[in-house]
Amino acid sequence: MAREESLIRFEEVSFEYGHHKPVLEAASFSIRRGTKTAVMGQNGAGKSTLFSLMTGEIAPESGEIHVSYGMKIAVAPQVVERDALGLSVRDFFRSRFSEPVYDIDPRIDEILETVNLKRHEGLHDRLIRSFSGGQQARLLLASALIQNPDLLLLDEPTNNLDAEGIERLTQFLVEYPRTVAVISHDASFLNAFTTGVLYLDARTKKIELYAGNYIDVQRDLLARIERENRANAQLVKKIQENKDKANFFAQKGGKMRLVAKKMRAEIEEMEEEKVEVRKEDTTIRPFIIPAQQDLSGVILALSSYAARRKGKKSVIKKVNISLRKNTHLLLKGPNGIGKSTLLEAIASGAAEGATIAPGVKIGYYRQDFSTLNFNQTVLEALSAAAGKSDEEKIRAAAAGFLLSANVMHTAIGDLSEGQKGLVAFCSLVLERPGLLIVDEPTNHINFRHLPVIAKALDSYAGAMILVSHAPAFVAQIRIDDILDLEK
């Protein structure tokens, strides 16, 4: 019966990206019809790869993937593919179908209503790159839903969404009648609709399947880890006691040596009884982003900015904001109002109402990681950020961000989105900027890293502009001024 209910089933599936980069080793699990499953695991564990295996985009090295006959799978990836940014909305949705679709425009209008992206004149011809990050997130979801899939795969769907967008997406998934698997680091979002959890263990390369919502599973996992640690501790104590006795008897000679031999056999059995405890995700080390030296006076003066209104042209607003050393500005506003556009203009020097003091070095964390060269290796990218720093110092900094030795020679483009984020933060540490611009730093990042990142931003001693739709994250950071583009 269980097999008949399974939409997709993995049997002893193994996959690796070349040698030395195993992702799965003999992993087995199934997803049943009607379930809503959270996919969990560390950055780089292989969550997005798992989705690619499900869709058939990549094939396993060994094992079998069984897909229910006639089942349609659609995936909404974390980000719009770089080569799709130049497509029109119409062509973007057409590309999601393997066969021509002739009634595409009314279908687009209907599905955009579902994801709360309002139709306006010329929308179908508008280029994807012209939309904000939050609007692109809605387009990605819509591009999967328009395929009417039996299994909907969502990869970090809350990235770039404002509070209203997350609330609407949550309600949609609660009411959605079909099967869903979701990759996300947002615990409260996942807990609202999930009925099970798939956990990818980056250490064992196995997949563990648990029933229950996210919070229940996390609680049960922590309880299991505690029990296993306690049992192991008792075994270790008993093993050490027996070793001491065996050594004592062995020194006595005669028949006592036979007793010692028997005890050592028992010790081996006890060693085998110890269980390999599943470790919690490793967290990045605490870090600081050093500010450029000799900063003084006004680092950034902002006298005006352009804000967009839904269905209307941009309007110029007057402001009087001066950022000096150790001043943190929070930039607020709903998706599509122009926050990222303003940041890009400031960083490039193209913002008419912004003046940056001469000689100020800008450190820019972009939500799409386009400040990184995807063709460079991690080592090359960090070396460029560090300037004259020696390789040993660069590798030491990288290790703090869980960028291990075998990752250093990987191309940026081949990393997971979460790993790209860690490379971007490591680059900021090495760059020592005077003006730090940070756009949606919680996107893609394992939630365990966020308190560490928040503390680093809180203590940054240069001038900083922050954009984030995560109130709990922002609450951990000192904010000296707020610019709300909506007001």
VOKOLRO-456610 format. One record per atom (N, C-alpha, C, O): x, y, z. Coordinates in steps of 0.2 Angstrom, whole numbers, plus 5000, padded with zeros to 4 digits. Example, Ala and Ser with C-alpha at 12.3 -4.5 7.8 and 13.67 -1.06 7.14 Angstrom:
2
506649725039/506249785039/506649845039/507149835042/506449895035/506849955036/506450005039/506750065040/
end
This chain:
487
500449945000/500050005000/500450065000/500350114996/501050065004/501450125005/501750144998/501850204996/501950094994/502250104988/501750134983/501950174979/501150114983/500550144979/500450214981/500350254976/500550234987/500450304989/501050354987/500950414987/501650324986/502250364985/502250394978/502150354973/502350454977/502350494971/503050484968/503250474962/503550484973/504250474971/504650434976/504550444982/505050394974/505450344979/506150344977/506350324971/506650354982/507350344981/507550274984/507350264990/507850234980/508150174983/508850174982/509150164976/509250174988/509950164988/510350214983/510750194979/510050274983/510350324978/510950354980/511050384986/511450354976/512150394977/512250444971/512050434966/512550494973/512750554969/513350594971/513350604977/513750614967/514350654969/514450704963/514450684957/514750754965/514950804960/515750794959/516150824962/515950754954/516650734953/516850694959/516550684964/517550684959/517850644965/517850694971/517950754970/517850664977/517950704983/517350744985/517350784990/516850744981/516250784983/515550744983/515150764979/515550694987/514950654987/514350694991/514450734995/513750684988/513150724991/512750674994/512450685000/512550614991/512150564993/512550494993/512850484988/512450454998/512750384998/512250335000/512050335006/511950304995/511450244996/510850275000/510650245005/510550334998/510050365002/509350334999/509250324993/508950325004/508250295002/507750335006/507750345012/507150355003/506650385006/506050385001/506150374995/505450405003/504950414998/504550475000/504450495006/504150504995/503750564997/503050534995/502950514989/502550544999/501850514998/501450574996/501550624997/500950544992/500450594989/500050634995/499850605000/500050704994/499650744998/500050765004/499850805008/500750745005/501150775010/501450835009/501550855003/501650875014/501950935013/502650935018/502550935024/503150925014/503750905017/504350965017/504450995012/504650975023/505151015023/505850985022/505950925025/506251015018/506950985017/507451025020/507551085019/507750985025/508251025029/508950995028/509050945025/509451035030/510151015030/510551085029/510351135028/511251075031/511751125031/511751155024/511651125019/512051215023/512251245017/512751205014/513251185017/512551185007/513051145004/512951065005/513351025002/512451045009/512350975010/512050945004/512150885003/511650974999/511450944993/510650954993/510350914989/510351004996/509651004996/509351024989/508950984986/509651074985/509451084979/509651034974/509351024969/510250994975/510450944971/509850884971/509750854966/509550874977/509050824978/508450844974/508150804971/508250904973/507750924969/507950914961/507450894958/508550924960/508750914953/508750834951/508550814945/508850794956/508750724955/508050704954/507850664950/507650734958/506950724958/506650734951/506250704948/506850794948/506550814942/506850784936/506650784930/507450744937/507750714932/508250754928/508550734923/508350814931/508850864928/509550834928/509950844923/509750794933/510350754934/510150684936/509650674938/510650634934/510450564936/510950544941/511550564942/510750494945/511150464950/511750424948/511650394942/512250424952/512850374950/512550304951/512750264947/512250294956/511950224957/511250224961/511150274963/510950174961/510250164964/509750184959/509850194953/509150184962/508550204957/508050254960/507950254966/507850294956/507350344957/506650324954/506650324948/506150304958/505550284955/505050344955/504850364961/504750364949/504250414949/503550384947/503550344942/503050404950/502350384949/502250394942/502350454939/501950344938/501750354931/501350414930/500850424933/501550454925/501150514923/501250574927/500950624926/501650564932/501650624937/502050684934/502550674931/501850744936/502150804933/502450834939/502150844944/503150854939/503450884944/503750954941/503950964936/503651004946/503851074944/504251104950/504051094956/504751144948/505151164953/505251244953/505351274947/505151274958/505351354959/505951354962/506051354968/506551374958/507151374961/507251434965/506851474966/507851444969/507951494973/508051564969/507751614972/508351564964/508451624960/508251614953/508351554950/508151664949/508051664942/508751644939/509251674940/508751594934/509351584931/509651644927/509251684924/510251654927/510551714925/510451724917/510351784915/510351664913/510251674906/509451694905/509251704899/509051684910/508351704909/508151774911/507551794910/508651804914/508451874916/508351924911/507951974912/508551904905/508451944899/507751934895/507651964890/507451874898/506751854894/506251904897/506251934902/505751904892/505051944894/504651894899/504851834899/504251924902/503751884906/503451824902/503451764905/503251844896/502851794892/503351734890/503151674891/503951754888/504451704886/504751664892/504851604891/504751694898/504951664904/504451604906/504651544907/503851614905/503351564907/503251514901/503151454903/503351534895/503351484889/503951434890/503851374889/504551464893/505151414894/504951364899/505351314899/504451364903/504351314908/503951254905/503851204908/503751264899/503351204895/503851174890/504151204886/503751104889/504151074884/503851074877/504151064872/503151094877/502751104871/502551174870/502451204875/502351194864/502051264863/501451274867/501051224867/501351334870/500651344874/500451414870/500751464871/499851404868/499551454863/499151504867/499051564865/498851484873/498451534877/498851554883/498551554889/499451574882/499951584888/499751644892/499751654898/499551704888/499351764891/498851764897/498951784902/498251734895/497751724900/497951684906/497751694912/498351634905/498551584910/499051624914/499051614921/499451664912/499951704916/499551754920/499651754926/499051784917/498651834921/498351794927/498351824933/498051734926/497751704931/498151674937/498051684943/498751654935/499251624940/499551684944/499751674950/499651744940/499951804944/499551824949/499751854954/498851824948/498351844953/498451794959/498351814965/498651734958/498651684964/499251704968/499251694974/499851724965/500451744969/500451824971/500951844973/499851854970/499751924972/500251974968/500552014971/500351954962/500752004957/500252034952/500052004948/500152094953/499552134950/499752144943/500352154941/499252124938/499352134931/499352214930/498952254933/499752234925/499652304922/499852304915/500152254912/499752354912/499852364905/500652354903/501052384906/500752304898/501452294896/501752244900/502352234899/501452214905/501752164910/502052104906/502652084908/501652074901/501952014898/502552034894/502951984893/502652094892/503252104888/503852134892/504452144890/503752144899/504252174903/504752114905/504652064905/505452144905/505952094906/506052074913/505852114918/506252014914/506251984921/506752024925/506652034931/507252044922/507752084926/507552144929/507852174934/506952174926/506752234929/506352234935/506152284938/506152174937/505752164943/506252154949/506852144949/505952174955/506352174961/506452104963/506152054960/506852094968/506952024971/506351984973/506251934972/505952024977/505351994979/504851984974/504451934974/504852024969/504352014963/504651954959/504251914956/505251944958/505551884955/505351824959/505251774956/505351824965/505251764969/504451744968/504351684968/504051794967/503351774965/503351744958/502951704957/503651774954/503751754947/503951674947/503651634943/504451664951/504751594951/504151544953/504051494951/503851564959/503251524961/502751514956/502451454955/502551574953/502051564948/502251524942/501851484939/502851524940/503151484934/503051414936/503051374931/503051394942/503051324944/502251304944/502051254942/501851344947/501151334948/500751334941/500351294940/501051374936/500651374930/500751304926/500351294922/501151264928/501251194925/500751144928/500751084926/500351164933/499951124937/500251054939/499951004937/500751054943/501150994945/500750954950/500350974954/500950884950/500750844955/501150854961/500950844967/501850864960/502350874965/502650944964/502950954959/502550994969/502851054968/503451064973/503351044979/503951084970/504651084973/504751164974/504851194969/504851184980/505051254981/505651264985/505751234990/506151294982/506851304985/506851374987/506951424984/506851384994/506951444998/506451494995/506651554993/505751484995/505251524992/505151594996/504951634993/505351595002/505251665006/505851715005/505751765007/506351695001/506951735000/506651794996/506351794991/506851854999/506651924996/505951944997/505751994995/505551895000/504851915001/504751965007/505051945012/504352015006/504152055012/503652015017/503451965015/503452045022/503052015027/502351995024/502151935025/502052035020/501452025017/501551965012/501051915012/502051965008/502251905003/502251845007/502051795004/502651835012/502751775016/502051755019/501951695019/501651795022/501051785024/500551755019/500251705020/500551785013/500151755008/500351685005/499951645004/501051675005/501351615003/501151565008/500951505006/501251575014/501051525019/500351505019/500151445019/499851555018/499151535018/499051495011/498651445012/499351515006/499251475000/499451395001/499151354999/500051385004/500351325005/499851285010/499751225010/499551315015/499151285020/498551255016/498251205018/498251295011/497651275008/497851235002/497351204999/498451224999/498651194993/498451114994/498751084998/498051094989/497851024990/498350964988/498250904989/498850984984/499350934981/499950934985/500050954991/500450894983/501050874986/501550924986/501650954980/501950944991/502450994991/503050974995/502950945000/503650994992/504250984996/504551054996/504651084991/504751075002/505051145002/505751145006/505851115011/506151185003/506851195006/506751265009/506651315005/506851275015/506851335018/507251335025/507351285028/507551395027/507851405034/507351435038/507551455044/506751455036/506251495040/505851445044/505351415042/506051435051/505651385055/504951405056/504551355055/504751465057/504051475058/503651465052/503051445052/503951485046/503551475040/503451405038/502951385037/503951355039/503951285038/503451255043/503051215041/503451275049/502951245054/502251255053/501851225055/502051305049/501351325047/501051275043/500451265043/501451235039/501051185034/501351115034/501051075031/501951105036/502351045035/502050985039/501750995044/502050925036/501850865039/502350815040/502250755042/502950835037/503550785038/504150825036/504150885034/504750795038/505450825037/505850775034/505950725036/506250795028/506750765025/507450795028/507550855026/507850755031/508450795033/509050765030/509150695030/509450805026/510050785023/510650795028/510850845030/510950735030/511550745034/512150755030/512350705027/512450805031/513050825027/513650785028/514150775024/513650755034/514150705037/514150635034/514650605031/513550605035/513450535033/513250535026/513250475023/512950585023/512750585016/512050545015/511850515010/511750535021/511150495021/510550545021/510650605023/509950515020/509350555021/508850525026/508750465026/508650565031/508250545036/507550575036/507450635034/507050525036/506350555035/505950545042/505950495045/505650605044/505250605050/504550635049/504450675044/504050605053/503450625052/503250685057/503550685063/502850735056/502650785060/502850855058/503250855053/502650905061/502850975058/503550985060/503850955064/503851045058/504551065059/504751065066/505251035068/504351105070/504551105077/504551045081/504951025085/504051005080/503950935083/504550895081/504850865085/504750895075/505350855073/505950875076/506450835078/506050945076/506650975079/506750955086/507250935089/506150955090/506150935097/506350865098/506750845102/506050825093/506150745094/506850735092/507250685095/507150765087/507850755086/508350775091/508850745093/508250835094/508650855100/508550805106/509050795109/507950785107/507850735112/508250665111/508550635115/508250645105/508550585103/509350595103/509650555106/509550655101/510350665102/510550665109/511050635111/510050695114/510250695121/510250625124/510750605128/509750585122/509750515124/510350475122/510650435126/510550485115/511150445113/511750475116/512250435117/511850535117/512450565120/512450535128/513050515130/511950535131/511950505138/512150435138/512550405142/511850395133/511950325133/512650305131/513050265134/512950345127/513650345125/514150355131/514650325132/513950415134/514350435140/514350375145/514950365148/513850345146/513750285151/514250225149/514550195153/514150215142/514650165139/515350175140/515750135141/515550245138/516250265139/516450255146/517050225147/516050265151/516350265158/516450185159/516950165162/515950145157/515950075158/516550045155/516949995157/516650065149/517250035145/517950055148/518350015148/517950115150/518550135154/518750095160/519250075162/518150085164/518250045170/518449975168/518949945172/518149945163/518349875161/519049875158/519449825160/519249925155/519949935152/520449935158/520949895158/520349975163/520749975169/520849905173/521349885175/520249875173/520249805176/520649755172/521049715175/520549755166/520849715161/521649725162/521949675162/521849785162/522549795162/522849765169/523349745169/522449775174/522649755181/522749675181/523249655183/522249645178/522249575178/522749545174/523149495175/522849575168/523449555163/524049555166/524549515165/524249605171/524849605174/524949555180/525549545182/524449525182/524449475187/524749405184/525049365188/524649395178/524849335175/524449275176/523849285179/524649215174/524249155175/523549155172/523449185167/523049135176/522349125174/522049195174/521549205170/522349245177/522049315177/522149345169/521749385168/522649315166/522649345159/522049325154/521849355150/521849265156/521249235152/520649285154/520249295150/520549305160/520049345162/520149415159/519649445156/520749435158/520849505155/520649495147/520449545145/520849435144/520649425137/519949425136/519749455131/519549395141/518849395140/518549465141/518049485137/518849505146/518549575147/518749615141/518249655139/519249605137/519449645131/518949635126/518749675122/518749565125/518249545120/517549585122/517249605117/517349585128/516749625130/516849695129/516349735127/517449725130/517549795128/517449815121/517149865119/517649765117/517549775109/516849775108/516549815104/516449735111/515749725110/515349795112/514949825109/515649825118/515349885120/515449945116/515049985115/516149945113/516249995108/515849995102/515650045100/515649935100/515149925094/514449945096/514049965091/514249945102/513649965104/513550045104/512950075104/514150085104/514050155104/513750175097/513950145092/513250225098/512950245092/513250305089/513550345093/513250315083/513550385080/513050435080/512550435077/513150485085/512650535086/512650585081/513150605078/511950595078/511950645073/512050715076/511750735081/512550745073/512850815076/512350865073/512150865067/512250925077/511950975074/512351015069/512951005069/512051055065/512351095060/512951135063/512851165068/513551135060/514051175062/513951245061/513651265055/514051295065/513951365065/514651395063/515151375065/514551445059/515151485057/515451525063/515051535068/516051535063/516451565069/516251635070/516051675065/516251665076/516051735077/516651775073/517251755072/516451835069/516851875065/516751945066/516151965068/517151985064/517052055063/517252075056/517652045053/516852135054/517052165047/517452225049/517152275051/518052225048/518452285050/518252345045/518152335039/518252395048/518052455045/518752485042/519252485045/518652525036/519252555033/519552605038/519152645042/520152615038/520452655043/520452725041/520352745035/520552775046/520552845044/519952875041/519952925037/519352845043/518652875041/518552935045/518652935051/518252985042/518053045046/517553085042/517453075036/517153125046/516653165042/516153125040/515953075042/515753155035/515153125032/515453075026/515753095022/515253015027/515452965022/514952955017/515152955011/514352965018/513752965013/513253015015/512953015020/513153065010/512553105011/512053095006/512153085000/511453085008/510853065004/510353125004/510053135009/510253154998/509753214998/509153194995/508653234996/509153144991/508453124987/508553054985/509053024984/507953024983/507952954981/507352944976/506852984977/507352894972/506752884968/506352824971/506652774973/505652834972/505252774974/504752754969/504452804966/504652694969/504052674964/503452654967/503452634973/502852674964/502252654967/501952604962/502052604956/501552554964/501252504960/500852534954/500352574956/501052524948/500652544943/500752614941/500452644936/501252654944/501352724943/502152734942/502552684943/502352794939/503052804938/503352824945/503052834950/504052814944/504452834950/504352904952/504252954948/504352924959/504352994961/504953004965/505252964968/505153064964/505853084968/505653114975/505153164975/505953094980/505753114987/506453144989/506953124988/506353204993/506853234996/506953215003/506553195007/507653205005/507853185012/508453215014/508753255010/508653215020/509253245023/509553195027/509453195033/509953145024/510253095028/511053095027/511253095022/511353095033/512153095033/512353035037/512253035043/512752995034/513052935037/513752945039/514152965034/513952945045/514652955047/514852885049/514552835049/515452885052/515752825055/515352805060/515052835065/515252735061/514852705066/514152725066/513852725071/513852735060/513152755059/512852695055/513052685049/512252675057/511852615053/511252645051/510852665055/511052635045/510452655042/510052595040/510352555036/509452585042/508952535039/508552565034/508152615035/508552535028/508152555022/507552505022/507552445021/506952535022/506352495023/505852505017/505952555013/505352465016/504852475011/504652405008/505052355008/504052405005/503852335002/504152314996/504552354993/504052254994/504352234987/504152274982/503652294981/504652294978/504552324971/504552404972/504452434967/504752434978/504752504979/505352534977/505352594976/505952494976/506552524974/507152524978/507552554977/507052474984/507652474988/508252454985/508852484986/508252394982/508852364979/509152414973/509752424972/508652444970/508852494964/509252554967/509752574964/509052574973/509352634976/510052614979/510552644978/510152554982/510752524984/511252514978/511852534979/511052494972/511452484967/511652554964/512252554962/511252604964/511452664962/511952694966/512452724964/511852694973/512352714977/513052684977/513552714976/513052614976/513652574975/514052594969/514652594969/513652604964/513952624957/514152694956/514452714951/513952734961/514052804960/513552844955/513652904953/513052804954/512552834949/511952864952/511452894948/511852864959/511352894962/511352974962/511852994965/510953004959/510953084958/510953114965/511253164966/510553084970/510553124976/510953094982/510953114988/511453054980/511953024984/512653054983/512853054977/513053074988/513753094988/514153054993/514053054999/514653014990/515052974994/515753014995/516053034990/516053015001/516653055002/517253014998/517252954997/517653054995/518253034991/518652974995/518752985001/518852924992/519252874995/518952824999/519252775001/518252825000/517952775004/517852715000/517552714994/518052655003/517952595000/517252565001/517052565007/516952544996/516252514997/516252434997/516552404993/515952415002/515852335003/515152325001/514652355005/514952284996/514252274994/514052204994/514352164990/513552184999/513352114999/512652124995/512152144998/512652094989/512052094985/511652034986/511951974987/511052034986/510551974987/510651924981/510551864982/510851944975/510951894970/511751874969/511851844964/512151904973/512851884973/513251904967/513751874965/512951954963/513251974957/513852014958/514252024953/514052034964/514752064965/515252004965/515852024964/515051944965/515551894964/515651874957/515151874953/516251854955/516351824949/516251744949/516651714952/515751724945/515551654946/516051604943/516051544944/516451634938/516951594935/517651584939/518051544938/517751624944/518251624949/518151564954/517651544955/518751534956/518751494962/518651534968/518751594968/518451494973/518351534980/518951564982/519051624984/519551534981/520251554983/520351624979/520651664981/520251614972/520351674968/519951734970/520151794970/519251724972/518851774974/519051804980/519051874981/519251764985/519451794991/520151824991/520251874994/520551804987/521251834986/521151904983/521451954984/520651914978/520551974975/520252024980/520352084980/519851994985/519552044990/520052064995/520052114998/520552014996/521052035001/521652074999/521952105003/521752084993/522252124990/522952084991/523052034988/523352114996/524052094997/524052035002/524652015003/523552015005/523551965011/523851905008/523751885002/524251865013/524451805010/523951745011/523451755014/524051695007/523551645006/523451605013/522851585014/523851605017/523751575024/523251615028/522751585031/523251675028/522751725031/522051715028/521551715031/522051705021/521451705017/521151635019/520551635020/521551585019/521251515021/520951515028/520451475029/521351545033/521051545039/520451585040/519951565044/520351635036/519751675036/519151635033/518651635036/519351595028/518851555024/518551495029/518051485029/519051465033/518851415037/518351435042/517951395044/518351495045/517851525049/517151525046/516651525050/517151525040/516451525036/516351455033/515951455029/516651405036/516551335034/516651325027/516451285023/517151365024/517351355017/518051315018/518551345018/517951255017/518451205019/518951205013/518851235008/519551165014/520051165009/519851135002/520051164997/519351085002/519151064996/518651104992/518551094986/518451154996/517951204993/518351264989/518051294985/518951274992/519351334990/519451334982/519551384979/519551274979/519651274972/519051254968/519051244962/518451264971/517751264967/517551324964/517651374968/517351324958/517051384955/516451414959/516051374961/516451484960/515951514963/515251494961/514751474964/515151484954/514551464951/514351394953/513751374952/514751354955/514651284957/514451274964/514251224966/514451334968/514251324975/513551334976/513151354971/513251304982/512551324983/512451394985/512951434986/511851414985/511751484986/511951504993/512251564994/511851464998/512051475005/512851485005/513051525009/513251445001/513951445001/514151514998/514651545000/513851534993/513951594990/513951654995/514351694995/513351644999/513251705004/513851705009/514051755011/514151645011/514651645015/515351665012/515751705016/515451655006/515951685002/515951755002/516451795003/515351785001/515251855001/515351885007/515651945008/515151855013/515351885020/516051885021/516351925024/516451825019/517151825020/517451875016/517951905018/517251885010/517551945006/517552005009/517952045009/516952025013/516852085016/517352095022/517652145023/517452035025/517952035031/518652055028/519052095031/518852025022/519552045019/519552105016/520152135015/518952135014/519052205010/519052265015/519452315013/518852255021/518852315026/518552375023/518952425021/517952375021/517552435018/517452495023/517452485029/517352555020/517152605024/516452615024/516152645029/516152605019/515352605018/515152535016/515352505011/514752505021/514552435020/513752435018/513352465021/513652405012/512952405009/512752335010/513052285006/512252315013/512052245014/511252235012/510852265016/511152195007/510452185004/510252115006/510452075002/509752115010/509452045012/509951995013/510051945010/510352005019/510851955021/510551885023/510951845024/509951885025/509651825028/509451775023/509351715024/509451795016/509251745011/509751695010/510351705010/509551635009/509951575008/510351555014/510651495013/510451585019/510951575024/510551525030/510051545032/510951475032/510751435037/510551475043/510951515045/509951465046/509751505052/510151505058/510251555061/510651455058/511051445064/511651495063/511951515068/511751525057/512251575056/512051645057/512451685059/511351655057/511151725057/511351765064/511451825063/511251735070/511451775075/512251795075/512351855077/512651755072/513351775071/513451835067/513851875068/513051825061/513051875056/512751945059/513051995058/512251935062/511951995065/512452035070/512452095070/512751995074/513252025079/513852065075/514052115077/514052035070/514552065066/514352135063/514652175063/513652135060/513452195057/513252245063/513452305062/513052225069/512952265074/513552305077/513552365078/514152265076/514752295079/515152335073/515652355075/514952335067/515252365062/515352435063/514952475065/515952465063/516152535065/516152585059/516352645060/516052565053/516052605047/515252635047/514852625051/515152665041/514452675039/514052615036/514452585031/513452605037/513152545035/512452565033/512052595036/512252535027/511552535025/511252465024/511652415021/510752445028/510452375028/509752375025/509352415027/509652325021/508952305019/508852235021/509252185020/508252225025/508152155027/507352155029/507052195032/507052095026/506352085028/506252045034/505752015035/506752025038/506751985043/506852025050/507352045052/506252045053/506252085059/506652055065/506952095068/506651985066/506951965071/507751965070/508151975075/507951965064/508651975063/508852055064/509352065067/508452095061/508552165062/508552195069/508952235071/508152155073/508152175080/508752165084/508852195089/509252125081/509852105084/510452155082/510952155085/510252205078/510752255075/510552325077/510052345077/511052365079/510952435081/510852475075/511152465070/510252505075/510052545070/509952615072/509652635077/510352665069/510352735071/509852775067/509652835070/509652755061/509152795057/508852745053/509052695051/508152765051/507752725046/507552775041/507252825042/507552745035/507252775029/506752725026/506952675023/506152745026/505552705024/505352735017/505052785017/505552695012/505352725005/504652735004/504452765000/504252695007/503452695006/503152765009/502652785007/503552785015/503252845018/503552905015/503352965017/
end
